[in-house]
């Protein structure tokens, strides 16, 4: 895996883990007075983890 791809993979996994931890620990996030729902983090986990796996599989070829 090239260094740039490895960096992107690690970054994507870290963001997915942060959203997963937010859901597990029930951390509330308020942005400009508006509460961000938990389902946003659920979708973010799927997207970021999915792109990370996609990048990992692509680099293994």
Secondary structure by P-SEA (a helix, b strand, c coil): ccaaaaaaaaaaaaaaaaaaaaaaabbbbbcccccccaaaaaaaaaaaaaaaaaaaaaaac
